[in-house]
């Protein structure tokens, strides 16, 4: 499936979340949302990314921006991941990969010459109407959260594209 791009309507979803219950995209329609897709809990880059988003959670909230992480890991693994690192961002489980596919982040990857399917680390900024305003693809973790925060603050403040 094609990747979601800036200007596209964000594909709706409802997924199981850490701690029990579900979260849907519609539940974020009152504010801005940073939606970050990551491959796997408790791996080096994914842990760093989640900790970095968590460390800035209050700054995002002060700007009127919510955070939500998505990976194919099961909810129980998310619960352990959150507890282990005292994460401040909700995580949802896309075990079927349907949401990853809808956003175009479930892709063929290569590692040491071996091809496999996996999540391409991607972050999206979604406005209160559910329109994608910015996409960061093939994210490199270093400096990423600061870039997302600066962009989210600017977008939320000005409400522009």
Buried (B, 14 or more C-beta within 10 A) or exposed (E): EEEBEEEBEBBEBEBBBBEEEEBEBEEBEEBBBBBBBBBBBBEEBBBBBBBBBBEBBEBBEEBBBBBBBBBBBEBEBBBBBBEEBEBBBBBBBBEEBEBBBBBBBBBEEEEEEEEEEBBBBBBBBBBBEBBBBBBBBEBEBEEBBEEBBEBBBBBBEEEEE
